[in-house]
Amino acid sequence: MLRILRRAFGLATVLLTAGCATSSLDLAPATPGTPFVPPGAPAPIEMSEVDFGLPARPALAVVQPPPATDPVRVHTLPELIDIAQTTNPTTRIAWEQARQAALAVGIVKASYLPVVTATVLGGYQYTSSSQTLPLTGRTGNLGTEATGTVSTAALQWLLFDFGQRDALAKAAGKLSLASNISFNAVHQKIIYDVGRQFYEFGAARERVRIAGASQRDARAVLDAAESRLHQGVGTTVEVAQAKQMLAQADFDLVQGRNAERDSYNGLIGAMGVSPVTRIRVEDASVHPLPPLVGAPLETLVGTALRHRPDLQVAVATAQASRAGVAAAEADFLPKVFTSVSGNSVNGRLSVTSLPIVGNVGSSALGTSPGSSNVTVLGGVSVPIFDGGVRAARLEEARSRTAQAEDTFIRLQQDAAREVVVSVDALKSALAAFRAATTLVAASAVSYDATLSAYRSGAGTITAALEAQRALLAARNARGQAHGTAQIAAATLAFAMGSATNARAFSR
């Protein structure tokens, strides 16, 4: 038996020596210029083959499937928001964070209860030694073999801690509240992002329609120029100028369609669905422009401060920080505890192969000891010196409280500023849209008149082209003002904390 144990010990020594910590350096690249080669991948043979790429992992190519939508039906903005709220992974992340904060409350509450542990130990020991009798000089082997188990049960209970657990429970509860409010805030942000991208997409669509109308106007001018050339009253210069304007209109249409595709991808991204999703979207032009803001600015700011989720999160965080200060202060005070433990020891001890005496070759003795006990303790733990750790924790808790309070003040100012900026942007966009509408009407009349005059020979192509440019600029200004007004209204709703459901922008 002793020989087997020695061999096992020697083998363990060899394995430990071979597996020391420095051998793990083999897992890293050999030099700064040597690429990492994953296990199982072929290593490069020559330097010309050195490649810092990685082998393909097919499992990573499994992307989120597109949502189950009707590819024919046109989806409204509320429907797009509903899809985003149910599929966007950001909402699930916020939900898990809220669940984690709630579990943290339960962990703190569990500290009020006693801690009960049970331990069972078992062991075996064998000892062999050579013994020589002093009178006879004879030798023999003495073997001792012991087996046994030790079973222990213990209860530890913190009875009183001068309110430290109460403070920790309050802090965890406030952080859970902040996490829950943040969960709602994530949904509000998704509602706003989808709404904003929806109106951005609508504005891009309008630019495409305007570019198409400009293309038709440019073609009309070109037709007039070619007709006058065939009649012998026009010139090739006029035709060239008209073709130049048509080419510009074609280019603007291509650019507009590219921007439309980019805006669609932005909308899909805001929804948080697969980028390969293809869904038909209603035209934002069917949404009426919002009315002018009638409420006083102070009233709007007050409403925003009462409903903004970020401000409510800041308040809850500050309250949690104050509770953290109380918990850190309680760490300087004693703690009263009790402890109850019990154990049971059971085993067997045997002695074999005693030294040879006379004609006795060997013998064996055995016993089975056992014992049990119960211990009840109570005590007070008084902190005396810890190198300033508790003082540093208290100062850190106070600093976190001051930071949370200053953060709330900053968020208040930011919220008020966002409301003011959004109101001004909405008013400016609505005024610009009214002015641009008037400008489009006047520019359309001017274009029709100059084109008719050019066809009849009473006008010039320069005037017709200039009128077309003016009409295009007026249409673009009106389209931009329309989209800006819709986006400003969505931004104001978000700044007010009223972007709370799928129909937030349909009211």
C-alpha positions in Angstrom: 0.0 0.0 0.0 2.8 2.4 0.9 4.5 1.7 -2.4 1.3 2.6 -4.3 0.9 5.8 -2.4 4.5 6.8 -3.2 4.0 6.2 -6.9 0.8 8.2 -7.0 2.5 11.1 -5.3 5.3 11.0 -7.8 2.9 11.0 -10.7 1.0 13.9 -9.3 4.3 15.8 -8.9 5.2 15.3 -12.5 1.7 16.4 -13.7 1.8 19.5 -11.6 5.2 20.4 -12.8 4.2 20.0 -16.5 1.0 22.0 -16.0 2.5 25.0 -14.3 1.0 28.5 -15.0 3.7 29.7 -17.4 3.0 26.8 -19.8 -0.3 28.6 -20.6 1.7 31.1 -22.7 1.5 28.6 -25.5 -2.1 29.7 -25.9 -1.1 33.2 -27.0 0.5 34.2 -30.4 4.3 33.5 -30.4 5.3 37.0 -31.6 3.6 40.3 -32.3 3.7 39.5 -36.0 2.4 36.0 -35.8 -1.3 35.5 -36.2 -3.4 33.5 -33.8 -4.3 30.1 -35.3 -7.4 28.6 -33.7 -7.2 24.9 -32.7 -7.7 22.6 -35.6 -6.9 25.2 -38.3 -3.9 24.7 -40.6 -0.9 26.7 -39.7 0.7 28.9 -42.4 3.9 27.4 -43.9 5.6 30.5 -45.4 5.5 34.1 -44.3 3.7 34.9 -47.6 0.8 32.9 -46.3 0.5 34.7 -43.0 -3.1 35.7 -42.6 -4.8 37.3 -39.6 -8.2 36.2 -40.6 -10.3 33.7 -38.7 -12.0 30.5 -39.9 -15.7 30.8 -40.6 -18.1 29.9 -37.8 -21.4 29.0 -39.4 -23.3 29.3 -36.1 -22.7 33.1 -36.0 -24.4 33.5 -39.4 -27.8 32.6 -37.9 -29.5 36.0 -37.7 -32.9 37.0 -36.3 -35.6 36.1 -38.8 -37.8 38.9 -40.2 -41.0 39.5 -38.4 -44.1 37.8 -39.7 -45.8 40.6 -41.6 -48.1 40.8 -44.6 -45.9 41.9 -47.5 -48.9 43.3 -49.4 -50.6 45.3 -46.7 -49.4 48.9 -46.1 -48.4 49.2 -42.4 -49.3 52.3 -40.4 -46.9 54.1 -38.0 -48.7 52.5 -34.9 -48.3 49.1 -36.4 -44.6 49.7 -37.1 -44.2 50.8 -33.4 -46.0 47.7 -32.2 -43.6 45.5 -34.2 -40.6 47.4 -32.8 -41.8 47.0 -29.2 -42.2 43.3 -29.5 -39.1 42.4 -31.5 -36.5 45.0 -30.7 -33.8 43.3 -28.6 -33.2 46.5 -26.6 -36.5 46.0 -24.9 -35.5 42.5 -23.8 -32.2 43.8 -22.5 -34.0 46.4 -20.4 -36.4 43.8 -19.1 -33.6 41.5 -18.0 -31.9 44.4 -16.3 -35.1 45.2 -14.4 -35.4 41.5 -13.4 -31.8 41.6 -12.1 -32.5 44.7 -10.0 -35.6 43.0 -8.6 -33.6 39.9 -7.7 -31.0 42.1 -5.9 -33.9 43.3 -3.6 -34.6 39.6 -2.8 -30.9 39.0 -2.1 -30.8 41.8 0.5 -34.1 40.6 2.1 -32.6 37.2 2.5 -29.8 38.7 4.7 -32.5 39.1 7.5 -32.8 35.3 7.7 -30.4 32.8 9.3 -27.8 30.9 7.2 -27.9 27.1 7.7 -25.1 24.9 6.4 -24.5 21.2 6.6 -21.1 19.6 6.0 -20.2 15.9 5.7 -16.5 14.8 5.7 -15.2 11.3 5.1 -11.7 10.1 5.2 -9.3 7.1 5.1 -5.8 6.9 6.6 -3.2 4.1 6.5 0.1 4.2 8.4 2.8 1.5 8.3 6.1 1.5 10.3 8.8 -0.9 11.2 9.2 -1.7 15.0 12.1 -3.5 16.9 11.6 -5.0 20.3 14.3 -3.8 22.6 14.7 -7.1 24.5 14.5 -9.7 21.7 15.8 -7.6 18.8 13.1 -8.9 16.6 11.4 -6.6 14.1 8.0 -6.4 12.5 5.6 -4.1 10.8 3.0 -2.1 12.6 0.0 -1.0 10.4 -2.7 1.4 11.5 -5.8 1.9 9.4 -8.5 4.5 10.2 -11.8 5.4 8.5 -14.5 7.8 9.6 -17.0 10.5 8.9 -17.7 13.9 10.5 -21.2 15.4 10.0 -21.7 19.0 11.0 -24.8 21.3 10.9 -24.5 25.0 11.7 -26.8 28.0 11.9 -25.5 31.6 11.8 -27.9 34.5 12.4 -27.2 38.2 12.4 -29.6 39.6 14.9 -28.9 43.3 15.0 -26.8 45.6 12.8 -28.0 49.1 13.6 -30.0 49.4 10.4 -27.4 48.5 7.9 -29.6 45.8 6.2 -32.5 48.2 6.3 -30.5 50.8 4.4 -29.2 48.2 1.9 -32.8 47.0 1.3 -34.0 50.6 0.7 -31.1 51.2 -1.7 -31.9 48.0 -3.6 -35.6 48.9 -3.7 -34.9 52.3 -5.2 -32.5 50.9 -7.7 -35.1 48.4 -8.7 -37.6 51.2 -9.1 -35.1 53.1 -11.3 -34.5 50.0 -13.4 -38.3 49.6 -13.9 -38.6 53.2 -14.9 -35.7 52.8 -17.3 -37.5 49.9 -18.9 -40.4 52.2 -19.7 -38.0 54.8 -20.9 -36.5 52.3 -23.3 -39.9 51.7 -24.8 -40.5 55.5 -25.1 -37.1 55.9 -26.9 -38.0 53.1 -29.3 -41.4 54.8 -30.0 -39.6 58.1 -30.7 -36.9 56.5 -32.8 -39.4 54.7 -35.0 -41.6 57.8 -35.3 -38.7 60.0 -36.3 -37.3 57.5 -38.8 -40.8 57.1 -40.2 -41.1 60.8 -40.9 -37.5 60.9 -42.2 -38.6 58.1 -44.6 -41.6 60.2 -45.6 -39.5 63.2 -46.2 -37.2 61.1 -48.4 -40.2 59.9 -50.4 -41.4 63.4 -50.9 -38.0 64.4 -52.3 -38.3 61.6 -54.8 -41.8 62.8 -55.8 -40.4 66.3 -56.2 -37.5 65.0 -58.2 -39.9 63.1 -60.5 -42.0 66.3 -61.0 -38.9 68.3 -61.7 -37.9 65.6 -64.2 -41.2 66.0 -66.0 -40.9 69.8 -66.0 -37.4 69.6 -67.5 -38.7 67.2 -70.1 -41.5 69.6 -71.0 -38.9 72.4 -71.4 -36.8 70.1 -73.6 -39.8 69.2 -75.7 -40.5 72.9 -76.2 -36.9 73.6 -77.2 -36.8 70.7 -79.7 -40.1 71.8 -81.1 -38.9 75.3 -81.6 -35.7 74.0 -83.2 -37.8 71.9 -85.7 -39.8 75.0 -86.5 -36.7 76.9 -87.3 -37.1 79.4 -84.5 -35.0 77.7 -81.9 -31.3 77.0 -81.5 -29.2 74.0 -80.7 -27.9 76.0 -77.7 -31.4 76.1 -76.2 -31.8 72.3 -76.7 -28.4 71.8 -75.1 -29.4 73.9 -72.1 -32.7 72.0 -71.8 -30.9 68.7 -72.0 -28.5 69.8 -69.2 -31.5 70.6 -67.0 -33.0 67.2 -67.7 -29.8 65.5 -66.9 -29.6 67.3 -63.6 -33.2 66.3 -62.9 -32.3 62.7 -63.7 -29.3 62.9 -61.3 -31.5 64.4 -58.5 -34.0 61.6 -58.9 -31.3 58.9 -58.6 -29.9 60.7 -55.5 -33.4 60.9 -54.1 -34.0 57.2 -54.5 -30.7 56.4 -52.8 -31.7 58.6 -49.9 -35.1 56.9 -49.8 -33.4 53.5 -49.5 -31.1 54.8 -46.7 -34.1 56.2 -44.8 -35.9 52.9 -45.2 -32.9 51.1 -43.7 -32.8 53.6 -40.9 -36.5 52.8 -40.2 -35.8 49.1 -40.1 -32.8 49.7 -37.8 -34.9 51.7 -35.4 -37.5 49.0 -35.3 -34.8 46.5 -34.4 -35.8 43.9 -36.9 -33.7 41.9 -39.4 -32.1 44.2 -42.0 -33.5 41.9 -44.8 -37.0 42.7 -43.7 -39.2 44.0 -46.6 -42.3 45.8 -45.4 -44.6 48.3 -47.0 -45.0 51.6 -45.1 -47.7 54.1 -45.3 -47.0 57.6 -46.7 -46.2 60.1 -44.0 -47.9 62.8 -46.0 -51.3 61.4 -44.9 -50.5 62.5 -41.4 -51.7 66.1 -40.8 -49.3 68.6 -39.5 -49.5 69.3 -35.8 -51.2 72.5 -34.7 -49.3 75.4 -33.2 -48.4 75.0 -29.5 -50.9 77.0 -27.5 -49.8 76.3 -24.0 -47.4 78.7 -22.3 -43.8 77.6 -22.4 -43.6 77.4 -18.6 -46.5 75.0 -18.5 -44.9 72.7 -21.1 -41.6 72.7 -19.2 -43.5 71.9 -15.9 -45.4 69.0 -17.6 -42.1 67.6 -19.0 -40.4 67.7 -15.6 -43.3 65.8 -14.0 -43.4 63.0 -16.6 -39.8 62.6 -17.9 -38.6 59.1 -17.1 -34.9 60.1 -16.9 -35.7 62.6 -14.1 -37.6 59.9 -12.2 -34.7 57.6 -12.6 -32.4 60.3 -11.3 -34.6 60.8 -8.2 -34.7 57.1 -7.5 -30.9 56.8 -8.0 -30.3 59.7 -5.6 -32.5 58.1 -3.0 -30.6 54.9 -3.4 -27.3 56.7 -2.9 -28.6 58.3 0.3 -29.5 54.9 1.6 -26.0 53.7 0.7 -24.6 56.5 3.0 -26.7 55.1 5.9 -25.5 51.6 5.2 -21.8 52.8 5.2 -22.3 54.7 8.4 -23.8 51.6 10.1 -20.7 49.7 9.2 -18.9 51.6 12.0 -21.3 50.2 14.6 -21.3 46.7 16.4 -23.2 43.7 15.2 -25.0 41.2 17.3 -25.1 37.6 16.2 -25.8 34.1 17.3 -24.4 30.7 16.1 -25.6 27.2 16.7 -23.6 24.2 15.6 -23.7 20.5 16.1 -21.5 17.6 14.8 -21.3 13.9 14.9 -18.2 11.8 14.5 -18.3 8.2 13.5 -15.3 6.0 12.6 -13.3 2.8 12.9 -9.7 2.4 13.9 -7.7 -0.9 13.5 -4.1 -1.9 14.2 -2.7 -4.9 12.4 0.6 -6.8 12.0 2.0 -6.2 15.4 5.8 -7.0 16.0 6.5 -10.7 16.2 6.8 -11.9 19.8 7.6 -15.6 20.4 5.6 -17.7 18.0 2.9 -15.1 17.3 3.0 -14.0 13.7 0.5 -11.2 13.6 -2.5 -9.9 15.4 -5.2 -7.2 15.0 -7.0 -4.8 17.2 -10.1 -2.7 16.3 -12.4 -0.1 17.8 -15.3 2.1 16.5 -15.2 5.5 18.3 -18.1 7.9 18.0 -19.1 11.3 19.5 -21.5 14.1 19.0 -22.0 17.7 20.5 -24.1 20.8 20.1 -22.7 24.3 20.6 -24.7 27.5 21.0 -22.9 30.8 20.9 -23.9 34.5 21.0 -21.6 37.4 20.5 -21.0 41.0 19.5 -18.7 42.0 16.7 -17.1 45.4 17.2 -15.1 47.0 14.4 -11.9 48.6 15.7 -9.4 49.1 12.8 -9.5 48.2 9.2 -6.9 50.6 7.7 -9.5 53.2 6.7 -11.6 50.9 4.4 -14.9 51.8 6.0 -14.0 55.5 6.0 -13.2 55.4 2.3 -16.5 53.5 1.6 -18.5 56.2 3.5 -16.8 59.0 1.6 -17.4 57.2 -1.6 -21.1 56.8 -0.7 -21.4 60.5 0.1 -19.6 61.3 -3.2 -22.1 59.1 -5.1 -25.0 60.9 -3.4 -23.6 64.3 -4.4 -23.1 63.1 -8.0 -26.6 61.8 -8.2 -28.1 65.1 -6.9 -26.0 67.1 -9.4 -27.0 64.7 -12.2 -30.7 65.4 -11.4 -30.1 69.1 -11.6 -28.3 68.8 -14.9 -31.1 66.5 -16.3 -33.7 69.1 -15.2 -31.9 71.8 -17.2 -31.4 69.5 -20.2 -35.1 68.6 -20.2 -36.2 72.2 -20.0 -33.8 73.1 -22.8 -35.1 70.3 -25.0 -38.7 71.4 -24.6 -37.8 75.0 -25.5 -35.7 73.9 -28.5 -38.5 71.5 -29.7 -41.2 74.2 -29.4 -39.1 76.7 -31.3 -38.3 74.1 -34.0 -41.9 73.2 -34.4 -43.1 76.8 -34.7 -40.3 77.6 -37.2 -41.1 74.5 -39.3 -44.8 75.3 -39.4 -44.1 78.9 -40.4 -41.7 77.7 -43.0 -44.2 75.3 -44.4 -46.9 78.0 -44.7 -44.4 80.3 -46.5 -43.2 77.6 -48.7 -46.7 76.6 -49.7 -47.3 80.1 -50.9 -44.0 80.1 -52.7 -44.8 76.9 -54.5 -48.1 78.3 -55.7 -46.5 81.4 -57.0 -43.5 79.5 -58.5 -45.9 77.1 -60.3 -47.8 80.0 -61.9 -44.5 81.7 -62.9 -43.2 78.4 -64.4 -46.4 77.8 -66.4 -46.4 81.4 -67.7 -42.7 81.4 -68.7 -43.0 78.0 -70.4 -46.0 79.1 -72.4 -44.3 82.3 -73.3 -41.2 80.4 -74.5 -43.3 78.0 -76.6 -45.1 80.9 -78.2 -41.8 82.7 -78.9 -42.5 85.5 -76.5 -40.1 84.3 -73.9 -36.6 82.9 -73.6 -35.4 79.5 -72.5 -33.3 81.2 -69.9 -36.5 82.5 -68.2 -38.2 79.1 -68.5 -35.2 77.3 -66.9 -34.9 79.8 -64.2 -38.6 79.4 -63.4 -38.2 75.7 -63.3 -35.3 76.0 -60.8 -37.3 78.3 -58.7 -40.3 75.9 -58.7 -38.0 73.0 -57.7 -36.4 75.0 -54.9 -39.9 76.0 -53.6 -41.1 72.4 -53.7 -38.0 71.2 -51.9 -38.4 73.9 -49.3 -42.0 72.9 -48.7 -41.2 69.2 -48.5 -38.4 69.8 -46.1 -40.5 72.1 -43.9 -43.3 69.5 -43.9 -40.9 66.7 -42.8 -39.2 69.0 -40.3 -42.5 69.9 -38.7 -43.5 66.3 -38.2 -40.1 65.4 -36.8 -40.2 68.4 -34.5 -43.7 67.4 -33.2 -42.3 63.9 -32.5 -39.3 65.3 -30.7 -41.5 67.6 -28.6 -43.7 64.7 -27.6 -40.6 62.7 -26.6 -39.1 65.7 -24.7 -42.5 66.1 -22.9 -42.5 62.4 -21.8 -45.7 61.8 -23.7 -44.4 59.4 -26.4 -45.8 56.5 -24.3 -47.6 54.3 -26.8 -47.9 53.3 -30.4 -50.4 56.1 -31.2 -48.3 58.9 -29.6 -47.9 60.7 -32.9 -51.4 60.0 -34.2 -53.3 62.3 -31.8 
